[in-house]
Amino acid sequence: MPGSLADVLDGRGITTPTPIQAATLPDSLAGRDVLGRGRTGSGKTYAFLLPVVARLVASGRRRTPKRPRALILAPTRELVTQIEESLAPLARATGLKTRTVFGGVGQNPQVQALAHGVDIVIACPGRLEDLIGQGACSLDDIEVTVLDEADHMADLGFLPAVRRLLDRTPRGSQRLLFSATLDAGVNVLVKRFLVDPVTHEADSAQSPVAAMDHHVLHVAHQHKVPVLVDLASAPGRTVVFTRTKRGAKVLARQLNSNGVPAVELHGNLGQNARTRNMEAFHSGKATTLVATDIAARGIHVDDVALVVHADPPAEHKAYLHRSGRTARAGAAGTVITLMTDQQVRDVRDLTRAAGIKPTTTKIGGPEHEILRVLAPGERVLAGGLAPVADEAAPASSGGRPRNRNRRRGGNGGQGAGQNGAQKGTQKGTQNGTPKQGSGNRSRRRPATAGSTRSASHSAASFSSRRGR
């Protein structure tokens, strides 16, 4: 490893490689094509960022306008931003320039940066294809290409765009593919674009994190929100997952109305709202993030003590990725799934497929002592955050295939879904759940900081809007 990169890692307290890093770095630094699989939170980001930077420094080529030297593709805006944050100190130490490219924001800053020349582009497929089509970017000088979360690319339908982009990179250039799972969709990319790849699997596909405790709380519908309020008011950061965008919005408002400072993250928020909410969660202004599966990939916030599945996910891969927001890089964490009578069979099948054996407890409400065990500490209701205006955005995270972007009305889908939001009708999340809500529900009076609406009243409201 170049000494400048080792110094950066040492300054961030990183002195020992994770298993996926130790397995892949010798081959990736040597220029081999690498297929790497490691669970979420295993250190895959540095496993590909370090060789990308080291290889570009070693090649010594100069950057030229519109022709980046390395390409990193990721499925969501959040993941692109997360990669950029990890890359920034490495790039500064080596004099490399980087640029993020994704939809949902104006393209002019991206076009201008590319015109001046950048070394590394971190991009969602949809916007990058748009810019290439406009002549603002060429992939002819790419030396290293990285696909991060390749399985999620396949799940979201991005493979055709990914294939078109890879076809534009030089034959014989290095390609690194990293994923939490290696399924059929990923194998298509491997067979077509990787040359004699070295495969490294640092853990089994369903390997649970040793420091992560899994629990299932069997609750009645009317007790869901009171239980969530109790858990989220304990010390530390909490991430709560719902199955629908509307469910995330409603639950965030209910938590705020009960004194828990919470922000939401889902596909109906524009980029400015997403950034603002994530900054509030990073800074501690908000102690709870309520999110759909959009946040299950790539969102890293230090010291997330608790992950709660307010709605059990549809399949086990989503469970593992959601749960991976805690117990990252060797830290401990707790994962709780709220289960109603109607969900007993689904949750049993889900945890079996995920390869875990959770502890199940039937509770009658927020007074149960198990909640203090799972989320210890004094409960503090510091007051909710004031609601912010919605900003419509594409249902993806800036990387939808181009035909879908056009159908949603333009550049990265900015403004898509506005009419639907006004009518209070929202489609389900990317897992295909049915539509939720009705017009009169969307016109509910927004929760405000200091509201005294009771938890029991909120519980009935949230239960009526649960994913069906």
N, C-alpha and C positions, 0 to 999 in steps of 0.2 A: 504494500500500500504506500502511495506517496506520503512523505512525512507531513506535508501540509494537511492532508485529510486525516491522518492519525491524530494530529494536534487538535483539529476541530472536534473529533469524537471525544478525545480526552477532556477537552474543555466542557463537554456536555455530560461528563460522567460515564461515558461508554468506553469501557476498557476490555470487555470480553464479548466475543461474537455470540449471537444466538445460534441455535442448531442450524437453522436454514441459512444463516450467513456463513457459518463455518463450512457448511456442505457445498455451497454454490460459488463462493468467492474465488477459490483457486481456478476454477474453470472459466468463470466469466471474466476475470482479470486477464486470463490467457487468451481471450478472444473467441472462446467456444460458444456455440449456441447452447442455451441452457433452458431446461424446462424445470421449474422449481415449484414445489407445492408445500405450503405450510399454513397452518390454521391462522385465523385472524389474530392479530396481536403478537405474531411470532417474529416480527422484525423483517418482513419481506421488503419494506420500503428501502431501508439501507442496503439490503442485499442486492438491489439493482442500481440504486443511486451511486454507490461507491464505485463500481466498475464503469458506469457510464462516465462519470467525471474523470476517473483515472485514465480511461482509454482516450478520451478527448484531449487531455493534457499530454499524453504520450505521443499522440499523432502529430501534434504541433501545427495542424492546419489552421488557417485564418478563417474567421467567419466572414461571410459575404451576404449582401442584401438578399432577402427573401429565400435564402437557402440554409435552413438550420442544419446542424451537424448531428443532432441526436433527437429522437422522437420518443416521447413517453405517452402512451394512450391509456386513458382510464374512463370508466363508464359514467361517472357523475362529477358535477361541478365541485361538490364537497371533497371528493377524493383528489381531484386535480389541485385544489387549493391546499389540501393537506400535504401532498407530495411537494408542492412548491415551497411550503414552509420548511420542510425537512431539507430540501435541496439548497435553500438560500445560503446558509453558512458555508456549505461546501463550495458553492459557486463563487462566493466572495473571496474565499481563501485561494482560489485558483484563477481568478480573473475571468470566469466564464459569465456570459449573459444568458438569462432565461426569460421565458414568456409563457404565461398561461393563455389558453385559447378555449373558450366555451361560449355557448349561447346564453340568452337571457340578459345579456348586457350589450351595450353598443360595441360594434366591431372596430371603430376607428382607432382606438388605442392599440388594439392587436395588430391591425394593418400597419400602423406607423412603426411599431416596434420591429415587426418582421422586415420592413423596408430598410431600417437602419442596420439590421443584422443581429441575429441571436444564435447562440450555440445550441441551446436545448429548448425544445418546445414541449410543454406538457398540455395535452389537449383531450377534449371529448371529440369523438369521431364526427358528429354532425357539423359543427361549426368549422372544423378544420377542412372538411370537404368543401364547404361553401367558399372558404378563402382560397383554396386551391383552384376552384372553378372560376374565381374572379381574377386569377393571376397574381394574387398577393403572396403566395407561398409555393415553393417547389420542394419536393422530397428527394431530388436527384443527388444531393450531397450527403444524405444521411449515412452515418457511420455505424450507429447503434440504434436499434429500435427495441422498445420495451412495451410489452402488453401487461398491464397490471389488472388484477381481478378479471382474468379472461373468462372465467365461468359466468360472472355476472354480465359481461358483455353478451354472452350467448343467451342468458336468460332474458335480457332486455331487447333482443332482436338486432343487435348491432353488428353481427358477424359479416353481413354483406358489405357494410361500410368499412369495417376493419380490413376485409380482404382487398377492397379497392385501394385502401391506403397502403397496405403492405406491398401491393403490386407496383406502387410508385417508388418504393425504396429500392436502392441498387441491389441487384442479385449478388450474393456473396457477402453483404454487410452483416454484421453481427446482430442476432435477434435473441432477446431474453423474454421468456414468457413465465409470469408468476401468477399463481392462482391458489385459492383455498381448496379447490377440488379440481380434479382432472376428469371431466366427463366427456361424452360424445362430441359435444359442440367444440370443446377445446381441442380434441384430437384432430378435428378437421383442420384447424389452423396449424397444428404441429406437423402434420403430414405434408402440408402444402408449402410451408414457409420456413421451417427449421431444418437445417442441414446437419445430419449426424448429431443430434442434440444429446447432451448429457442430462439425464433425469435425476433429480434429487428430491426425495420426499423426507422431510425432517420429522414427520410424525404421521400417524395413521389419519385417514380422511375424517374419522369421527372421534379423534382423540380429545377427550375433555381436558381442560387446563387443571392441573393438580391443585392450584390455589383457589379454584372457583367452586363455591358451594351452590348446589342447585336445590331449590325448594318449590313445592307446589302448595298453594293455599286454596283450599276448597271453600268458596264463599258464595253467598246468595247475591243476586244481582244488586239489590238495594244497598249492600255493604261495600261494593267495589270502590266507590269514590271515598267514603270515610276511611277505608283501609289505605288507599293510595295517599290520602292527605297525611295520615299518621306516618307512613313510611317516608314520604318525601320531606316531612318536617324534621326528620332526624338529621344529625350532623353529617356533612359530606354531600357530594354531588350524586344526583340520581338521574338515570335515563329511563323514561317510561315509553314503551312501544305500543302503538295501536295499529289496527289493520287498515284503517281508512284515513284519508286526509281530513274529512269532516270530524271523525272521532278525535284526531289529534287536536284540532282547533277547539272543539267543545271541552275536552278534558283540560287543556291548558287554561281555558277561561275558568273552569270550575276550581282548579287548584288555586289560581290567583284569587278568586272570590273567597276562598277559605284561608287566605293568608300565606300560601306557599308561592314564593316568587318563581314563576315558570315561564318558559318560552317554548314556541312550537317550531317544528321543522318538517316540512312536507312539500310536495310538488306544486302546490298552488301558491307558494310564496315566490315573489320575484327575488332576484339575486341580492338586491340591497337589503331586503327584509331577512333573507337567510344569513347574510353576513352580520347584520346587526344582532340577530338573535344568538348566533354562535359566539359573537364577541361578549355578549352579556353572560353566556354560560361559561366561557373561558375565564372571564374576569371575576366570577362569583356573584355578580349582581343578580343573576338567576341561578338558583341552586338545583332546578329541575328542568330537564329538556324532555319535551313530549314530542315523539317523532314517529313517522311511518318507517318502513323498511329502507327508505332512501338514506337514512342515517346509519344503517347497519354496516355499510362499507366505507371504510376510510376515515371515519370521524374518530379522531383521537383527542381526548381531553384527559389530562393527568388526574389521578385520584378519583375516578368514578368508583364509588364504593358499592353502588347498588344498581342493578338493571332489573326492571320490572316489566314483564309481558302483561300489560293490562288486557290485551287480546292475544291469545296464543297464536303464533304464526301458522301459516297454511302448511308449511313443510319444514323438514328438519334442518335443511341448509340455512334457511332464514333464522331458525332458532340459534344455531351455532354462531352465525354472524352477528345477530343482535347481542347475544350473550358476550361476545368478544369485545364489547365496549368497556368491560371491566376486566380485572385481573390481567392487565397487559404488562408485557415485559417483566414477568415474574412477580408482579404485585398480587395481593389477594383481592377477592371480590365475591359478591353474593348475587345470585340470579334467582328471581322469584317469578313464578307464573301464577296468575290468578285464574282459577278454574271454577266454572259454574257446573251445576248438575248436568246440563246438556252437553258439556264439553269433556266429560270424564273419559270417554272412549277416545276422542281425538287427542287429548293430551297424553294419554297412555301410549298411543301409537307413535305420537310425535317424539316423546322422550326415548322410546325404545329405538326408533330409527336414528336418533341423534347419539345413541350409545351412552346415555347417562341413566343413573338411577337416583332420581330426586327423592327427597324426604317430603312426604305429603302430610299436611295437617288440615283438618277441618276446623274452621273458625266461625264464630258467630258475629264478628264485628271487630272494630278497632280496639276493643278492650282486651283482646286475647294477648296473653303474655308472650307468645311466640314472636310477635312483632317487635318487641323490645330486644329479643335475642337476635333476630335477623338484622335489625337496624338499631343498634344500641345508642344511647345518649339522650340528652334532654331534647324534647320536642320544642321547636321554636317556630312560631307563626309570625314571621317578620313583616308580613304584609305583601300582598300580590303586586305585580307590575301592571301599570296601565296598559290597556290594549292598544295595538298599533293598527293602522289601516292595512287592509289586505293588499297584496300586489299580485296580480295574476301572472302565472308563469306556465311553461310547458309541463306536462305531467311527468316527463323525464327530467333529467338534471342537466340539460344543455347538450345531450348527446343523442337525441332521438334520430332515427334514420331520416334522411332529408325529405322524403315524401310526406312523412308525418308532420315535420315542421311546417311544410308548405300548407298542409291541410289546416293546421292550427293558426295560420295567419302570419307567416313572415319569419323574420330574422331570429332564429332560435326560439320562436314561439312567444316572443314578448307580447303580452296582452292577451294570450290565449285563455279561454275559460272565463272571461270577464262577465259575459252575460249569464253563464251558468252560476257564477258565484253570486250574482245579484238575485237570481231566482232561488238560491238556496239549494240547488241541486248539484251534487258532486258525484262524479264517477268514483268507482272503487280504486284502490291502489293497483300497482302493476301486477299483483297476483290475481287480478280478475274478479275481485269481489263485487257484488251487485251494487247498484246505486243506493245512496243513503240520503235521508233528509227530505224535507219539504220546505216550501216557501215560508210558511209561518214560523218554522223552527229557525230559519236563517235570520229572521227579524227579531230574535230574542234580544233583550237589552244587554249590551256587552257588560261583562264583569269589570269592576273597577277596583283599584286598590282600596282596601279597607272595607270592602263590602261585607255584610254580615249574613249573607244568605247561608243557611245551615247546610252542613255536610249531607244530611239525610235528604234534603230537597235536591241537592246536586246529584246525589247518587241515583235518584229516580230519573233525573234528566239524562245522565250518562248512560244508564241502562237502556233507555228507550232508543239510544242512538248507537248501540253496539253493532259491530260487524255481524251481519246475518247471512 
